[in-house]
Amino acid sequence: MLSGIFGLRSRLVAKSLRSFAKIIKTCYGTRRMNTKAQTYHRFSVAPMMEWTDRHCRVLHRIFTKKSLLYTEMVVSKAIIRGLRGKLLGFNQQEHPVCLQIGGSEPDELAQAAKIAQEYGYDELNLNVGCPSKRVRSGAFGACLMLEPELVGDCLQAMREAVTIPVTIKHRIGVDGQNPRETLLPFVEYLAGRGTDTFIIHARKAILKGLTPKENRDIPPLDYPLVHAIKAEFPHLNIILNGGIHSLEQGRREMRDLDGIMLGRAAYRYPDILGQVDNMFFGDSHIVTPFEAFAAYRPYVVEQLAKKVPLHAMTKHMLGMFKGHKGASAFRRILGEQTVPRETGIEVYDRAMEAIEAEMGVGV
Ligand SMILES: Cc1cc2nc3c(=O)[nH]c(=O)nc-3n(C[C@H](O)[C@H](O)[C@H](O)COP(=O)(O)O)c2cc1C
């Protein structure tokens, strides 16, 4: 199968990149590998701009104690020059949490990585998959798939600046690349320089002509290619992302891989995360949306006292009762009645009352 998937040309490219990696090794001394596989890699919730903020992550963590949660992408320049508390602050209950960084300047990334480690993140991830225009103009994100040597420099600089693991999230290719020729040398080259954990969004990014949203749906998924990468490099941690709609599908696709990452399905229906520790980590307990709603309440009260608007917390919960009686009233109350700044915990409670009323509980 592998010789079918990876052609002769990819082997030649791989060979030349391999020699380059050897030269780098000679110049910089012994390679420093990240770390061994972390069990939390078995399941992760994807980094999603404007979605996986700190409030969202607290909610997700109530549902799953064992999986890895990601921040939204933060660009290295902003970490160095921006409002760090706002960009990097997180709640202790979010651990294990990975900060995703965007950038393509090795020195800047190293500086940002150091700052992030001081903030207490468990892991750092370099974004080589985001196709948005803003990111493209900054020469980072998915366009870096065309510059493996620069990606290698970036990852090495980050790794050398910190002691926590540094990973990469990338596409299988971009634009005119043939992933079946270019992905293997890309991974092999970076592995040769010390990266051991690859989160692979199993579709190409088309930088010209598709919007970021279209780039998450239109380019076809190629899961067999990701499995082939794992077969070729069994010692690497290979995590599959893209188009996984359910935990059952995720578990089926995981097979030989080291983990799966869910994005939209986890965000839209966070209650599915309540089964993750059971299905992926062998725990017996399943967290119901009712338990999660109650467990999130003290956090909401605490944040309201800090003048955080209710909507900032509740917008992440809208889909968590999907399929239950009263789900649409729940969604309406938390989606529509929490927008004004002054709304308090009574609106939160009213949403549950709507569910209970429909279920005939306590009325
Ligand atoms: C609203 C939104 C924002 C996203 N922002 C990021 C991001 O900041 N960094 C990143 O690597 N991927 C980002 N992605 C892509 C996801 O991490 C993931 O790779 C993609 O959605 C495919 O996984 P899925 O099919 O499970 O959703 C974003 C996706 C969505 C829907």
The ligand as a Gaussian input file, in Angstrom:
#p B3LYP/6-31G(d) Opt

LIG

0 1
 C      -14.484000      28.784000      13.972000
 C      -13.213000      28.023000      13.688000
 C      -11.995000      28.578000      14.021000
 C      -10.797000      27.873000      13.800000
 N       -9.614000      28.408000      14.216000
 C       -8.471000      27.655000      14.132000
 C       -7.258000      28.095000      14.723000
 O       -7.182000      29.148000      15.374000
 N       -6.168000      27.306000      14.565000
 C       -6.214000      26.111000      13.886000
 O       -5.197000      25.423000      13.781000
 N       -7.347000      25.687000      13.334000
 C       -8.465000      26.411000      13.465000
 N       -9.640000      25.923000      12.976000
 C       -9.644000      24.600000      12.320000
 C       -9.913000      23.491000      13.356000
 O       -8.915000      23.457000      14.336000
 C       -9.980000      22.127000      12.672000
 O       -8.733000      21.843000      12.091000
 C      -11.051000      22.081000      11.573000
 O      -12.267000      22.661000      12.011000
 C      -11.300000      20.640000      11.115000
 O      -11.751000      19.845000      12.190000
 P      -13.318000      19.502000      12.373000
 O      -13.807000      18.969000      11.060000
 O      -13.353000      18.480000      13.479000
 O      -14.015000      20.777000      12.729000
 C      -10.841000      26.601000      13.187000
 C      -12.082000      26.039000      12.866000
 C      -13.272000      26.728000      13.121000
 C      -14.595000      26.100000      12.789000

